[in-house]
């Protein structure tokens, strides 16, 4: 389970990296593609 702060960090990085899923996951080491997409849709 990821904390709220972890999720926000991932979403911010995802946006900064021009919405590139693979690059975001490689840089952070988490989450899965489906998790990141879900977090972006819920914010």
C-alpha positions as CSV (number, residue, x, y, z in Angstrom):
1,X,0.0,0.0,0.0
2,X,1.3,3.4,-0.9
3,X,0.8,6.5,1.2
4,X,-1.0,9.5,-0.1
5,X,2.3,11.4,-0.4
6,X,3.8,8.5,-2.5
7,X,0.8,8.7,-4.8
8,X,1.0,12.5,-5.2
9,X,4.7,12.2,-5.9
10,X,4.1,9.7,-8.6
11,X,1.4,11.7,-10.3
12,X,3.5,14.9,-10.2
13,X,6.4,13.1,-11.7
14,X,4.2,11.5,-14.3
15,X,3.0,15.0,-15.4
16,X,6.5,16.4,-15.3
17,X,7.7,13.5,-17.6
18,X,5.0,14.4,-20.1
19,X,2.7,11.6,-19.1
20,X,5.2,8.8,-19.9
21,X,4.2,5.8,-17.8
22,X,7.3,3.7,-18.3
23,X,9.7,6.6,-17.5
24,X,7.8,7.4,-14.3
25,X,7.8,3.8,-13.1
26,X,11.5,3.3,-13.9
27,X,12.5,6.5,-12.1
28,X,10.4,5.8,-8.9
29,X,10.5,2.0,-8.9
30,X,6.8,1.9,-8.3
31,X,3.8,1.7,-9.1
32,X,2.3,-0.5,-11.7
33,X,0.9,1.1,-14.8
34,X,-2.7,0.4,-13.8
35,X,-2.1,1.9,-10.4
36,X,-0.6,5.1,-11.8
37,X,-3.4,5.5,-14.3
38,X,-6.0,5.1,-11.5
39,X,-4.2,7.6,-9.3
40,X,-4.2,10.1,-12.1
41,X,-7.9,9.6,-12.8
42,X,-8.9,10.0,-9.1
43,X,-7.1,13.3,-8.6
